[in-house]
Structures are given as structure tokens and as C-alpha cells.
Amino acid sequence: MYVVVRTMKVKKGHQEDVVKRFSKRTLMSKSEGYVKSFLLLDSKHKDYDMFRQEIYWKDKRAFFVWEGSPEHIAMHKAKKESGHERPEEILEVTRETYEFVGEI
């Protein structure tokens, strides 16, 4: 498996907005090779919350097929053309990728 991890630093008071946005089924979840997603919350910080989205793919190829798909490209192009920018409550986003090596 191949895992994409996005970490989002979000202003306090916007937990519900983030959960709502990421709880919807998307085109990605219908993509061949998509396995599952998790949205995790760390709310211990005073001024912000940390969300971690883990997206599991069958393998690296499945992820890159999705990332290069016309649907994925069109989705980002439409956001850019409509002037859609990152919501102001999202302060920072990072992305990392991992190869799954085993379950303990």
C-alpha cells in the first residue's frame, strides 16, 4: 500500500467546517486503487487544531494515476479559475507519502 498524509493546521473554532468538508465522498474515493481515508484530530493546542488526513492507495501507481487523471486535474483547475484559495481558517498544510511496510 501507499499512504498520502496531509497535515492541516486550522484556527480554533473551525473543527466542524473541516470535518464536514473532508467527510464527503469525492471523486478520489471512486478512483481505482483507492482503499480508504481517515481524518484525525489533535485539539490539545490553545490557538489551533491539527488535522491529519491519511489516504490509503493500493500502491504508488494507483495514487499517481489518480493525481494525473483528468478528473483530478479538472478539479484543481476549476478551483484556480474560480479564484478559490485555501480557506483562511487553514493556516498551514503539509503533505508526506509513505510506503506501507507492515502491520503490527
C-alpha positions, 0 to 999 in steps of 0.5 A: 500500500501507499499512504498520502498524509496531509497535515492541516493546521486550522484556527480554533473554532473551525473543527466542524467546517473541516470535518464536514468538508473532508467527510464527503465522498469525492471523486478520489474515493471512486478512483481505482486503487483507492482503499480508504481515508481517515481524518484525525484530530489533535485539539490539545493546542490553545490557538489551533487544531491539527488535522491529519488526513491519511489516504490509503492507495493500493500502491504508488501507481494507483495514487499517481494515476489518480493525481494525473487523471483528468478528473483530478486535474479538472478539479484543481483547475476549476478551483484556480479559475474560480479564484478559490484559495485555501480557506483562511481558517487553514493556516498551514498544510503539509503533505508526506507519502509513505510506503506501507511496510507492515502491520503490527 
